[in-house]
Amino acid sequence: MTPLLGKMSRGTIATLAVLFVFATACRVPTICADNCIGDDIVVAAGETYTWVPPSDYVFGDEDGMTITVDAINAEISEIVRNEETVWQPVYRYQSKADFKGVDAVTLEIRTGSDGASEPTNITTVNLSFVVD
């Protein structure tokens, strides 16, 4: 055993190993197939983070963004589209005050509507939050 591990109890080492496996297993992969965006974001506990879609996404009235898999450790997990965002949808996230670890959300961007039909371009967004 290394000197650092020698000073830790077996229970502490086991707990750290389980936490490591959990944290790495629960991460949303940032490598995506076609029509997918992935991003790893480091935020402080309780900090509000705003994710803005890339500028090449233009949103008409019938276009938008939805949460398809919500963050489970969020105090705030919402899509905002109002005057403040110049009518472009943005995603806002804030962890629960006592949470530290990895959280994730999956969004869906829908664009390409001609005003009379449903959007034709659908992009999945996987955001993984490392909260410390």
C-alpha positions as CSV (number, residue, x, y, z in Angstrom):
1,M,0.0,0.0,0.0
2,T,1.1,3.6,-0.6
3,P,1.7,5.8,2.5
4,L,-1.6,7.7,1.8
5,L,-3.7,4.6,1.4
6,G,-2.0,3.0,4.4
7,K,-3.5,5.8,6.6
8,M,-7.0,5.3,5.4
9,S,-9.4,2.7,6.7
10,R,-10.6,0.0,4.4
11,G,-14.1,1.5,4.7
12,T,-12.8,4.9,3.5
13,I,-11.0,3.3,0.6
14,A,-14.1,1.3,-0.4
15,T,-16.3,4.4,-0.1
16,L,-13.9,6.3,-2.4
17,A,-13.8,3.5,-4.9
18,V,-17.6,3.3,-5.0
19,L,-17.9,7.1,-5.4
20,F,-15.3,7.0,-8.3
21,V,-17.2,4.3,-10.1
22,F,-20.5,6.1,-9.6
23,A,-19.2,9.4,-10.8
24,T,-17.6,8.0,-13.9
25,A,-20.5,5.7,-14.7
26,C,-23.1,8.4,-14.4
27,R,-21.4,10.9,-16.7
28,V,-23.3,11.7,-19.9
29,P,-20.9,11.0,-22.8
30,T,-19.8,14.1,-24.7
31,I,-19.1,12.0,-27.8
32,C,-22.3,12.0,-29.8
33,A,-23.6,10.6,-33.0
34,D,-25.0,12.7,-35.7
35,N,-27.3,15.5,-34.6
36,C,-25.9,15.6,-31.1
37,I,-24.1,18.1,-28.9
38,G,-22.3,17.1,-25.7
39,D,-20.7,19.3,-23.1
40,D,-19.1,18.8,-19.7
41,I,-19.6,21.8,-17.4
42,V,-17.9,22.4,-14.0
43,V,-20.1,24.5,-11.6
44,A,-19.9,25.4,-8.0
45,A,-22.7,24.1,-5.7
46,G,-25.6,26.5,-5.8
47,E,-24.2,28.4,-8.8
48,T,-26.7,29.1,-11.6
49,Y,-25.4,28.1,-15.0
50,T,-27.0,29.2,-18.3
51,W,-26.4,27.1,-21.5
52,V,-27.0,28.9,-24.8
53,P,-27.4,26.9,-28.0
54,P,-24.7,27.5,-30.6
55,S,-25.3,30.6,-32.7
56,D,-26.0,28.6,-35.9
57,Y,-29.4,27.5,-34.4
58,V,-32.1,30.0,-35.4
59,F,-35.4,29.6,-33.6
60,G,-38.7,30.6,-35.3
61,D,-42.0,30.7,-33.5
62,E,-42.7,27.0,-34.0
63,D,-39.1,25.9,-33.1
64,G,-37.8,25.3,-29.6
65,M,-36.0,23.3,-27.0
66,T,-37.3,20.8,-24.5
67,I,-36.0,18.8,-21.6
68,T,-36.2,15.1,-22.4
69,V,-34.3,13.7,-19.4
70,D,-34.2,16.1,-16.4
71,A,-31.3,16.6,-14.0
72,I,-32.1,14.7,-10.8
73,N,-30.1,16.8,-8.3
74,A,-31.3,20.2,-9.6
75,E,-32.9,23.0,-7.6
76,I,-33.4,24.8,-11.0
77,S,-33.6,22.9,-14.3
78,E,-35.6,24.9,-16.8
79,I,-35.8,26.3,-20.3
80,V,-36.3,30.0,-20.5
81,R,-37.5,31.8,-23.7
82,N,-38.5,35.4,-23.1
83,E,-37.5,39.0,-23.7
84,E,-34.4,38.7,-21.5
85,T,-33.1,35.9,-23.8
86,V,-34.2,37.8,-27.0
87,W,-36.8,35.0,-27.5
88,Q,-34.1,32.4,-28.0
89,P,-34.4,29.4,-25.7
90,V,-31.7,28.9,-23.1
91,Y,-31.3,26.2,-20.4
92,R,-30.7,27.2,-16.8
93,Y,-29.3,24.8,-14.1
94,Q,-28.6,25.1,-10.4
95,S,-27.8,22.2,-8.2
96,K,-29.4,21.6,-4.8
97,A,-27.5,23.5,-2.2
98,D,-26.1,20.3,-0.5
99,F,-25.3,18.4,-3.7
100,K,-21.8,17.7,-4.9
101,G,-21.1,15.2,-7.7
102,V,-22.2,14.6,-11.2
103,D,-25.6,15.6,-12.6
104,A,-26.9,15.5,-16.2
105,V,-29.7,16.7,-18.4
106,T,-30.7,15.8,-21.9
107,L,-32.3,18.5,-24.1
108,E,-33.8,18.3,-27.6
109,I,-33.5,21.3,-30.0
110,R,-36.2,21.4,-32.7
111,T,-35.7,23.8,-35.6
112,G,-36.5,24.0,-39.3
113,S,-40.2,24.6,-39.2
114,D,-41.6,26.6,-42.2
115,G,-44.3,28.0,-40.0
116,A,-47.0,25.6,-41.2
117,S,-45.3,22.3,-40.3
118,E,-43.4,20.7,-37.4
119,P,-39.7,21.3,-37.1
120,T,-37.6,19.0,-39.3
121,N,-34.2,19.3,-37.6
122,I,-33.9,17.6,-34.3
123,T,-30.7,17.7,-32.2
124,T,-30.0,16.0,-28.9
125,V,-28.0,17.9,-26.3
126,N,-26.3,16.0,-23.4
127,L,-25.0,18.3,-20.7
128,S,-23.0,16.8,-17.8
129,F,-22.5,19.0,-14.7
130,V,-19.6,18.4,-12.4
131,V,-20.8,20.1,-9.2
132,D,-18.1,20.9,-6.6
